[in-house]
Amino acid sequence: MSELNIQIEELISNNATDFEISKVFKTYFKNYVNSIDTTFETTGGKDFFIKHTKHTDKFLIQLYKYILRKNFGSYQPMSTSIPISLVALGSYGREQLCIYSDIDIMILYEDIKGYNLKEIMEEFITLAWDCGLKLGSRVHELKEVAEGVKEDITIKSSIIESRLIFGSKYLWFGYENILNQIRKTNQKDFVLEKLEEHKERLLKYPLKMEPNVKDGFGGIRESNMMYWMANVLYGIRDTKHLIGKEFTEEEFKLYRQALEFIFRVRNALHNIARKKQDQVTFDILPDLSTKLVFKDTPRYPKERQCMAKLLSCLHIVHSFTATMIKKFTRSVLFENKNIKELKNNRFKKDLFIVGNTLYTSFHAKPKTLNALLKELISLPAVVTRFDRSYIYYASKAKIPKVQTQELRKNIKSMLFKKSLYPVIKLLYNANLLGIIIPNSKLIMNQPQFDGYHQHPTDVHSIKTLKFAHNIEDEYIRSIFESLSPNQKTITRLAALFHDIGKGRTADHHIIGEKLFKTTLQELGFEEKHIRVGARLVRYHNMMSYVATHEDIYSEKTILNFTGLIKSPIALKMLYVVTYCDVSAVGKNIFNSSMSSLLKQLYTNSLPAFENEELLNESARRVAKQNTIKNLSRYKALPNQIKRKIMYISSNQIFLRLKAEDILDIAIKAKDVNDYIYKIINEKHLTIRIIRNVPLNLGYLLGKLEFLNISNLNIFKLYDDKKAFEISFSEKVDADDILYIKEIIENSFDMSKTTKLITPVIKEENIKINCNHTTYLASMQIKAKDQKGLFAFMAKIFDDFGIEIETAKLHTLKGYARDLLLIEKNGNFCSKQEEIVNLICSKENKAE
């Protein structure tokens, strides 16, 4: 900085222009930012913040001094005599300024005659911007400050963190007096508004696999929130002054260590991205873990270690700040009427149930873990939420060195509670779940980098249990309610511990099965229940996999699946666990398409436990035909049409559709001379076509390649007529319907062609089975998800005259996994090598 002073002095003495001088300032600051890599290597989180803040202070002071020198020349008075003060606000005021954060300042002034203050302030701000500083500036006259705070709660939050950078100390002393008044004014309103704002922020940025370390769960903003409450309610400038009053030194130390790591993460994010970056994304994580000096080990890569450490720190910060904010604010929010309400709702000594929430005192004497569990077991079912006071109390439970027989008995009793989810959530928040169920320790703060799960393993597991207590799907809820109390308990436990095997190097399904068995055996569960629960854990994602990847109308598929599940009761329990697991991944993951597939797999599988004969395609076709024959609409048809319906070529139409739907299609087909079609654009786009003339399927799908196909059914009817149902994954704009109609109508011109992009499909990713069923062959394809992928294959099949009976199209983690069922009409199996060669280019095969 001294070198900069010399340069500026030389320029001033040589009568340099403002542009020349601002260029020197700008170059200096740019060089400083570029050198931050070296600074970061030698300092940690808070240390770096302070160094960067102090350096920024000096730079702003230098800019301000230059403006004063420019305006006053040789007659410049002492800086404290000029009625201007530069005041740091927000993170800058807290000395937590990150590399690319905005530099929030207030230019405080008093309008004294004799100074050209307006010009000085404007020139200072302009020069700062010209130098490349991301300056967030406020200009206030001293007498306006108190009124300005009333306009916006955010202003008050920022102002209470004020710190003098440079300028008039007389003005600053006057400002401090106003600050003291601001802190004491409308405290309750401030607290309520900040709590609501904080709640909304956490809803916007929950704990996910790409956490936001500033505004998200456990982030820096939670620490700020605790400081704001402490500053306004206690008048302190540092929360450490509350050690021994509101928290112990050990509690504060653990919190500060966690916050320090989060500071380091944020600094590193800015440093790597070269911009304001507060979210730890998957693509930045490798560089972040390297910069934070994590190293790969045989068991855990550096990225996993880094994310696990970050998740642990976010939990610590959230737990500490949430508890302390509750403690700090309880006095200002308390109302006299609450005393009477608490007395009326006393459950037992120091315990109060108000509504659905259990409260206690922050000074309640901690119990042993065994006594705490007894207390939880005794709670009425109405308690579905625990106040922060009770979570804090539970976290202080005295932990035994070993689990006694009595403790295990109480753990087992607790796991049988109907309202298990809120109790497990409490134990998790109080850091007791890993102590009560030691085998679950490794899933705590365990990241998931599979591109599918949105939450860490522990959060996902808790959410899965939550869905077992709140089953929104009526059909699945009815299945769950049909289970016995013991079966319901095992289902909930399988939902909670389905991923208990994660965090190990071996397959988590196999490890999870063993750990689940061991855990329940130690707790004294019956062996028959343990076996079923362990099987659910072993195959917890089997049902969703089969439903989305395999032909659920195939006898072989159903027999393989039910052979693993063993019993209809286990199937019911697995159906519930699958629903909970999929729902817990994220919003809209358990959608109408997934719901339909799982339900169909469930209903197709049930007969396998009663009579395997019913799984035979011909037997199932006959059963559906008999159902159709009993319909009044069928009975009213002419005998000729009745015979045609019974001799419909497609077996799949009888296996896939309901009797009413089959009859509806068959009756409509009766009067089709050329073609008819229907477009449904509700939750997603569906096109239904019945045709008597050839359909240019390759052209139709090629023109619609801007949409993702989710399912395609092709049913051969009678009199050479066919029904097509093409479902897409999304809904289209109303304006696109006319365009889609035009495409459909043009698709009956067999001379029409469209230019198709040749997708990349590797030969080893194509599997053909010509013995899939009596009438059908199958082709399975795995390839990177590419627009026009299925349209390209449909064109090849058109050229060979191959009839696609049905197609299941599924995309996961950027890969398409398609299953085609194809009629054995002599063109496919005999020419499969030629077809594969056309589908896979030479370049693809050479890779």
N, C-alpha and C positions, 0 to 999 in steps of 0.2 A: 504493500500500500504506500510506503514511503517513496518508492520509485515513481508511482503514479503522481504523488504530490509534486515531485521535482519536475516531471513532464508538464503538468498543468501550469506550474509557476513559470516555466520557460515560455510556454505558449502565450500566457497572459502578458508577460513582459514584452513579447514580440508582436503584441496586438493581433493575435490569431482570431479567426472568425469563430462564431458559435458552432458552426458545422465542423470545423477542424477539431475543436475541443471535445465536442460530443462524440466524434469518431474515436478519439483516444480513450474516452470513458468506455465506449461500447466494445472496443478491441480488448481492453483490460478485462471487462466482465466476461466476455466470451472465452478468453484464455483461461480465466478462473474456472468456469463451468467445465471446460474441456479437461482441466487438471484434476477434477473431482475424483476420478478413478483412484489416483494415488492417495488422496485424503481418505477415501472410503476404506482402503486396504489397512490403514493404521488406526482407525477409530471405529467404535461400535455404533449403536443406535442413538442413544441420548447424547453421547459425546459428539457424534457427528452433527446432530441437530444444533447443539450449542455453538460448535465451531462455525458452522454455516451461517447461523443466525448472527453471530458476532461479526463475521466478515461482511455480511449484508448490511449490518448497522454501520460499519465503517465506510462502506461504499456510499450509502445514502447520505451519511454525514458529509462526505467529500463532495457529493453533488450539491448539497445544500450550501456548503461553504462557498463553492464556486459561484452559485447564484447570488449569494450575499455580496461576495467580492465584486461581482459584475455590476450589481445595483448600487452599492455604496462607495466602491472605489477605496480611496485612502481614508474615507471618513466612516468606515464601518464600525458601529458600536459593538459592545460585548454581546455575544449571542443571547445571553439570558435577558438582555435588555430589550431585545426585539420580541414583540408579543406573538411569537409563533413557536409551537412545540410540535415536533414530529413524534407521533405515538404509534407504537406497534400494536396491532390487534390480532385476534384469532390465534392460529397456530404460531404466527410470528411473535405475538405477544407472549405466548407460553414458552418461547424458545424451543419450538418443535418444528421449525421450518424445514421442509423437505426440498430436494434439489429443484424440482420443477413446479412446486406449489406456488400459488398466487401469494404475492407479498402484500398483505393487507395493512394499510396504515391509515391513521387519521391525522390530518393537518389541522391542529387546533390553533385558534387565533383569538385575539381580542381586538376589536376594531378601534384602534387608537389613532387619532389624527396625527399626521406628521410622518407616517410610514406608508409607502405604496405597497401594501400587503397583497392586494389582489394580483398584481403583476408578478411579485416574488413567488407566490404560490403557484400560479399558472406556469411560470417558466420552470419551476422545479419539477412539476408533474410531467411537463412536455419533455424535459431533458431525460427523466427516468425512463419514459416510454421509448425515446430515441435510442437509449442505451440497451434496449432489449429486455428490460425488466418487466415481468408480468405483475404490474402494480395495480392493486385494487385500492383505490384511494377514496376517502371520505373527507370532506372539508366542513368543519363545524366551528361556529363561534361559541365561546365558552358558555354563554348564557342560553344557547339553543340546545345544548347536549341533553339536558333532562327531558325536554319536550320530544326530541328526536327518538329517544329510547321508547317512549310510549307508542310510537307508530308501528314498531315491528319487534317481536320477541327476539329475532335473530340479531338485531342491533345490540340488544342488551347482553346477549350471550357473548358477542364479540367484544363489547366495551368493557365488561368486567374482567377481561383478560389483558387490559391495557398495560403497556410498559413504555416508559419514556426512553426514546432513542436519543434525542438531542433537542436543544432549544431552551426556551424560557422556563426556568424552574419556578418562577413566581406563578406563571400560568399553570404549570403542572400541579403545584400545591392547591390552587383553586379547583382544579379538575378532580383531584383526589377527594376533596370534600364533597363534591357533587357525586362521585362514584359511591362514597359511603352512603349517601342518601338514596341513590339508585338501588343499591343492594337491599336496603331495608324497605323499599316501597313495593307494595303489591306482591309480596313474596309468594303468597298462596297461588295467585293467578299465574305467576311466572312458572312455579313448580308444575302446576296442572298442564299448562300449555307445553312445557318442555317434555313432560312425561308422555303426552299424546303424540308429539312430534317424534319422540324416540321410539314409541311403539310402532308408528307407521314406517319408520326407517328400517326397523328390524323385520317387519313384514315384507318390505321391498328387497332386503338383502339378507335372507336367512342363511344358515350355514349350509353351503353346498361344496361340491368338489372343486370349484373355482372361486374361493372365498374373496370377498372384498375386505382388505385389511384396514381400510379407513372407516367406511360407513356400515359395514356388515356386522354380523354376530361376533361379539368379542373383539371388535376392532377398536381403533384409536378413538372413534367418536364415543364409544361407551365409556372410555376413560375420561374424555372431555366432559361427558354428562355428569359423572361423579364429581369432577372438579367444580363444575358450575353450581351444583347443589351445595357443595361444601363451602364455596366462596360466598354465595348469597346467604346461606343460613348460618354459617359460622364465622364469616368474614376473614377466612384464611387465604393465603396465597400459595400454599403447598399442602397437599393432602397428608403428607407425612406428619404434620403437626397434630393429627388426630390419633396417632399411635398411642395406645394405652387408654384412649377415651372411647373410641368406637370400634377399634380393631387392635389385634395384637401385633407386635413387631414381626412375628413369624408369618402371619397372614399377609401383612403388607409386603414383606420381602418376597414371598412367592408370587404375589401379584406384580411387583415391580420387575422381577426377573422375566416373567412372561411378557409383560409390556415391552421390555427392552428388546426381546427377540422380534416382536412385531414391528418395533421401530426399525430394526435392522432390515427386516424384510421389505418394508416400504421404501427405505433408502435405496436398497438394492434394485427394487423394481424400477424406480425412477432412473437409476444409473444405467440399467440394462436397456430400457426402452427409449432413453433419451427424450422422455416426455413425461407428463403426469400420468402415472399408471398405478392404480391401487388394487387391481384385481390380479390374483395369481392364476393365470391361464395355463393350460397344459403345454402350450408351445413355449412359454417363457420359463417354465419350471426347471428344465435342465440347466439353463444358464444361472437361474436363481440359486439352485442347490450347489452349483460349483462356486459361485461368488460367496456363498455362506459357508464354504469350506467343508461340505459334506462329501464323503468318499464312498464309492461302491464297496459293499462287503459281499461275501459269498451268499449271504441270506437275503440282504435287502439292498436294492440299488439306491443311489444317493437321492433320487427324486422322491422315493417312498419315505426315506428317513426325514427329509426336509418337510414334506407335507404332514407327516405324522407329528413332528415337533410343532409345526404351525397350528395344527388342529388342537393339540393339547393346550397350547398357549392361549388360543382363542377361547377355549372352554374356561380356563382359569380366570382370564380377564372378565368374561361375561358373568361368571358365577360371583366373583368378588364385587364387581361394580353393581350388579343387580341387587345384591344383598345390601350393600352399603347405601345405595340410593334409597332403598326402602327404609333403612334405619334413619338416614339423615332427614327424610321428609315426613316421617310419621308424626312428629310433633306439630308441624305446621298444617298438616292435613287432618289432624284429629279433631273431631267435634264432640261436644259434651253428650250429645244424644247417643254416641257410639257406646258409652259406658253402659247404659241401660240395655242396649241391644246385645252387647257381649254377655252381660249377666243373664239375659233371657235365653241365650244360646250356648250356655256353658255345657260342654259334654262331660268333662271331668276336670280335675285340677289342672289349671294352665292351658286347657284345650277348649277351643270355641269353634262351633260349626255355624257359619253364617251362609245361608243359601247352600251352595255345594262346596264351599271352601273351608278348609281347616286352618285355624290360626293358633298361634301361641305367642309367648313373649320372647323377644330377642335375648332376654336374660334367663330363659328357662334352663334349669340345671340339666345337663346331658345325661342320658341313660346308657346302660349297656346295650349292645346291639341286640341281644336276646330280648331285653325288655322293650326296645323299640319295635321289634317285629310283633311282639304280643299286642302292643298298642295298635299297630296297623291292622292286625287281624281283627281286633275288636271294633274297628270303625264301621259305622253303618254304610250301606251301599250308596247313600245319598252323597257321600264325599267323593267327588271326582276331580278335585283340584286342591293343591296345597300352596298356601301362601309362602312367600319368601322367608317369613319368620320361621315357619316349620321346616323348610328345606335347610335353613341355616342350623336349626336345632338338631335335625337328623344328621347333618354332616359332622356334628361334634360327638356322635355316638362313640362309646368306648369299645374298641375292637379287641376281641379275644385273640390270643396267640394261635389257638387251634379251634376248629369247630366241634363243639360238644354234641352229644347225641340229642340233647334237648334243643339246641340251636337248629340242628338239621330238621328236627320234627317241626319246629316253628316255620322254617323256610318252606317246607313242604305244604304246611297248612296255608301259608300266605299265597303260594302258587295256585291253590285251589279257589282263591277268591274270585267271585264273578266279576268284580271290578278290578281286575288285575292290572290293566294298562296304567291308570293313574298312580298306582303304588310302584310299579316298575319305573315309571318316569321320575317319580320322587327319588327312588334309590339311585337312579342314574344321575340325576342332578346333584345329589348329595355325595357322589363318588363312592357309593356303597355297593353298586351292582357287581363289580368285579371282585369284591370281597365276599359277598354272599354266594355268587356263582363263580368260583375261581377260574373255571375253564373259559369264561367269557372275557378274561382280561385282554387277550390279544386282539380282540375285535375293537377295543376302545381306541378311538382316534386312528382307525385303520383306513387309509385312503383306498379308493377304487378307481382304477384308471382304465376301465373296460369300455369307456365311451357310451355306456348304457345307463349305469347308475348315476344319479345326480347327487347323491349324498354319501358321506363316509359310511362304513359298515355299521358302526354303532347306531348312528342316527337312522339309517335305513331299517335296521332291525326293530328299533322302538316304533317307528312309523308303521311297520308291518303288523306289529301287535295292535296298534291303534285301530287299524282297519278291521282286525278280528273282533273288536268291540263295537265297531260302527260299520256294519256291512250295509252299504247303500243299495246294492243290487238285490231286489226282492226275491228273485229265484234262488240265489245263493244263500241269502239269509234264511229262507225256508229250509234249505238243506241243512244248514248249521243248527237250526232250532230242532231238527229231527234227531240230532245226536244226543246221547246220554250225557249226564254231567261230567263223567270221567273222560268221555271222548271229546267233549268241548274243551276241557282243560288241556288235554294232550294236543289238540289242534292249536290252541293259543300258544302253548309252549313251543311247538314246532314252528309256528309263525315267528315267534320271538328269537329262537335260536337256530333258524334255518341256515344262517351264515356263520355259525359258531366255529366252523373249521377254517375260516379265512385268517390270514396273517401267518400261515404256515407255508412251507415250500411244497407240500404234497397237495393232491386234489382235495379241495375243501369239502366236496360232497362225501368222500370216503372218511376223511378226518372228522367231519362234522357228525357223521353217523356214530362213530366211536365215542366222541366227546359227549354227545347227547345221551348215549347209553350209560356211560360212566357217571355222568352228573345225576341222572334220575335213579340209578342203582344206589348211589351214595345217600340219596335222600329217601330211599325206601319205597319207591313206586313199584307197583305190580309189574311183573315181567311181561305179561301180555300187552300192557299199555306201553311199556318201554319199547317193545319190538315194533309196534305200529308207528310210534312217534319217530323212532330212529329211521324207519323206512321213509317216512315223510321227509325227513331232513336229507336223506341220501338222494331222493328223487324230487326235491322241491321244485326244480325248474323243468322236469321232464314233461309235464302236461302242457306247458306253454310252448315248449320246443316242438313236440309232436303236432300240436294244433296248428302251428305256423309253418312247419317245414315238411310235414309228411302228408300222405293221402289218408285222411281220417275216415275214408269210406272203404279202405282196403281191409280185407279180412286179416291179412298178414300184419298190417300196422296195428290193428286193434288187439290182436292176440299177443303181440310182442309187448304192447303197452300194459295191458291188463295182467300179463304174466309177471311183470315187475311189481305191480300194485298189490296183487294177491287177493283182495277182498272188496266187495262193494262198499263196506264201511270205510275202508282205507281210501277208496276212490272219492267218496264224499268229502272226507277230511282233506285230501290232497287238493280237491277242487277249491275248497275254502282257502287253504294256504296259498294256492296259486293266485287266487283273486287278491288276497292281501299283499302278497309279494309284488305283483305287477302294479297294483294301485299305489304302493308306497314308493315306487320309482319316481313318479312325478305326475303332474296333472295331465289328464287325457291320454295316459299310456294304456290304461284299461278303457278302451273306447268301444264303440258299437261293433267294430270288426272283430276285435279280440274277444269280446263278450260272446259273439255269435259262434266263433270257432271253438272256444272252450266249452260252450254249452253243447254244441254238436258232438264234440269228442266225448263229453260226459254221457250223453244219451246213447251214442253209438257203442260205448264201452259197457254200459250196464247189462245188456243182454248176455254178454260173454260170461258173466258169473251165474247166469240162470240156465242157459242152454246154448252151447256153442254152435248148434245147428243154425240158430237165427242169424249168425254172422255170415253165413253163406249168402253170396249176392243174390242167387236165384230165389232163395227162401225169403229174403228181405223184400225182393221185388214182388213176389206173390202176396206177401203180407200187405204191402202198400196198395197193390191192385185190389185186394179184397176190401180195403178201406174205401177206395174210390167207388167201388161197386155199390157201397151202402149209402152213397151220397144221393140226395134227392135230385140234384141237377143231372147227375149221370143217368139215373133211371128214366128221366124224361127225354133222353137223346134217342135218335133213330138207332136201330141195331147196327147199321153199317158203320156209324161213327163210333159206337161202343167197341166194335171189333177193332177198329183202327187204333183206338186209345190203348187197348190191351196189347196191341202188337207194336207199340212205339219201339223204335230200334234202340234208343239210348237206355242203357241200364242205369246210368248215373242220375237221370232225372227222377227215377223212383227212389234212389238212395239219398239224394240231396234235398229234394223239395217235399213240401207237405202235400197231402192228397188234394186239398182245395186248390193249391197253386198249380199242380200238374193238370188238373181238370180245366182250370181257367186258360192255361196256355193251349191245351189241346182243342178247346172249343174255338178260341180265337183263330187258330191255324186253319180251321175248317173252311173259312171264307177268304183266306189269303190267296190271291192270284199271283201277285208279284211280290210285294213285301209290305209290312207295316212296322212301325217303330214307335217307341215311347221314350222320352227323355225325362228323367227324374233328377232334380237338382235341389235336394233338401240338405241333409247332413253332408252328403258327398254326391258327386255326379254318377248316375247309372244310366246306361243305354240298353234298352231291350229291343230286340229285333226278331221278327218272325219272317222268314223269307221262303219264297218258292222258286226264285231265280237265283243264279250264282251271286255270291257276295265277295267282293274284292277285299278280303280281310287285311292283307298286307298293306293295301292303299289306305284303308280306313284307320288302321292303327298308326301308320306312318304319318298321316296328316294330324293325328291327335297326339303326336309324340311329346308335345309341350306339357302333357299331363302324365302323372304316374299311375299306371294300371295297378290295382290291388288284387283283382280277381277276374277271371274269364271263364264262363261256362258256355259250352256249346252242346246242345241236345238235338240228336236226330229224332224227328217225330214220325210222321207217316207221309206217304205220297211225295217223297223226296223233299219234304219241308224240314227246315231247321230253325231252332230257337237259339238266339245268342243273348247272353247277359254279360255286359262289360261294366265292371265297377272300377271307379277311380278313387284315389286316396283323398281328393279334395273337392270342394264345391267350386263352381265357376261363376264368374260375374254374369248377371242377367243379359248383358250385351253380347255375350259369347254364344248364347243359345242359337241364334239365327245362323251363325257361322258353323256351329256343330251340325245343325240340320242340313245345311248345304253339303257338308262333308259326307254325311250318311247317305244322302241321295246320290251323290256322285260315286259312292262306293259300289253301286250296282252297275257301273260301266266297267266291264272287265278290261277295257283297253287303257284305263287310267293307270298311271304310274306316278310314283313320287320318289324323289331322291332320298335314299336312306343312308344315314351315317353307318359305316361298318364298325360295329362295336368290337372291343377287345375281349375275346373269349378263348381261354386256354383249353386244349384238348383234354388235359388231365382233370379238368374241372367239369367234364361232362360224363354222366353215368347213365347208361341205357340198360333197362331190364325188360326183355321181351316176354318174360313170364310173370309180369306184375299181377295180372289176374287172367281168368279164362279168356276174356275178350279184349283186354287192354295191355299195351306196353307202356313203360314209363321212361321219361327222360328227366334227369335232374341236372340243373345247371347252376354253377356258382361263378359269379363274375362281379367286377366292380360295377356299382350302380351307374348306368349310362342311359341317357335319353335315347329312345327308339330301340332299345335292346330287344323287346319282345316283337315289335313291328318287323324288325330285321328277320327274326326266325319265322314269323308268320308268312313272310313273303317266300322264303325257301320252301316251307311246307305247302304253300299254294302251288308252287311250280311243280312239286312232286305229286300233287293230288292227295296229300296226306290229310286225314281228318283228325283235328285236335278235339278230343272229347271234352277235356276241361284243363284249365291251367290255374295253378296256385302261385301267385307272385308275391314274394315277401322280401323286404329290404331291411337289413339290420347292420349297424356300424358301417354304413357306406358300401355294403355288398348286397347284390341281388341273389336271392336263393329261390330259383324257380323250379316248380314241379309241373311237368306236362304229362297228361294221360292221353294216349294216342291209340286210335282204333287199329287193330291188327287186320288191315285190309290188303296185305301183301306188298304195300309200297314202302313201309317204314323199316321193318326189321331186315328185309332183304337188301335194303339200300342204306343201312345205317352208317356204313363207313363213308360212303359218298356224301351223305348229308353232313356228317361231322366235319369232313374236309371243307365243305362250303361254309359252315358256321365258323370254323377256325381258320384264319388266314395263315399262310406259311410263316409270316413274321411272328405270329403269336406262338406257333408251334416251336419255333426256333429259340424262343426266350428261355 
